[in-house]
């Protein structure tokens, strides 16, 4: 008879932690710790591990200004995207209806090479970069986002604007099966399509960026997939989402918020702590994820790069 | 028992707010979120306080009307505190300037001071003297509604529904006032 004699250090089988529990131990420990103290530091650790896989290939931003990034969780859970809802924290769960497959962009108007191009083809034509930018919403909140995409100027150079092209006009998709608010007719929050515009010298500025991703992965739908504008020295509503058309035109286009409320919103919408919104102060901003406010910066901290675009303009008038 | 339920329901928003802020820690814009929860709670409770006399034949809460009003004041006070402490960081120059400058702010302030006056004069002795001024609650509710609409960047479908609801309440209150005049 073969009797197995237990060694002194062996423990009985029922004391062994099951494999699947053992593998979950880290999240289990963190969960316990988080619920005990729920301290910012632990939540930050958890948030770090919620990063997406890096699927894009791009030139990294050195982050010379040492900006502190907001977490992926914060950036993708707080969105103004009125085509879905005005509730910023609800966009994330609604955005799945946006259909981004086979996305095409029309570039037309006063250009030598007008085109209707597949987004995938466009991506192959241009060099992907990372840009770590401050983002300041006109409502008074702000964040720092690592975008991935390409400069708007690199695209403009491909289509070759004519000399009388003075402005760019951008349009968001209109598709009521993608966007619930576009089904509501007279009860819709805004007039669609959402329209934004830039002066052509603003568009040529190296900061003007077309983003197709963030944190190294493709753009989440709630953040304006598959391609959006990012103009970091202007209030967030200028950074139009889910772009389907870019037109080169001669006269200043009317942008959505200017149509909606011309007393409060203009064409330029440069971040300016010295000019209040009629209903609230713009001197400070609430950084996402923080109880504390910080001072807002002239041109959102990009004065050196863009102030010359507006020399001689009265910025209290050109809001 | 009724009183227990009133307090239970009335304190749900603050408990929920604290839970989201400090336990779940998932609120991305805390100052704005505190404004929303305290503002909505104050508005809803104050509207309920004027509905009590309308529904008294069905559910009689007349005995608790004062307490319900004070609970509304409690949330309005937290709302103002959020402005002074977290939003303005006790910068009184800024607070005063904004309060004089911006209709959005001073309409809210006026609404608050009406509710504050009512809270102060809600004791038995003072109420006897000042109750005729408590009709100011209607002015306060109008100011609150305007303040709330001004707080939005654009009105969405839900907000249209709330506005319709407020108009219905106003209609019934006006009917009630008319009846009171005729039958007295």
Interface residues (C-beta under 8 A of the other chain):
Chain A: X35 X38 X40 X43 X74 X77 X78 X82 X85 X86 X87 X88 X89 X138 X139 X140 X141 X181 X184 X187 X189 X190 X260 X261 X276 X278 X279 X280 X281 X286 X288 X289 X290 X291 X293
Chain B: X22 X23 X24 X25 X26 X28 X29 X30 X31 X32 X86 X87 X89 X94 X98 X101 X102 X103 X104 X105 X150 X151 X152 X153 X154 X155 X156 X157 X159 X160
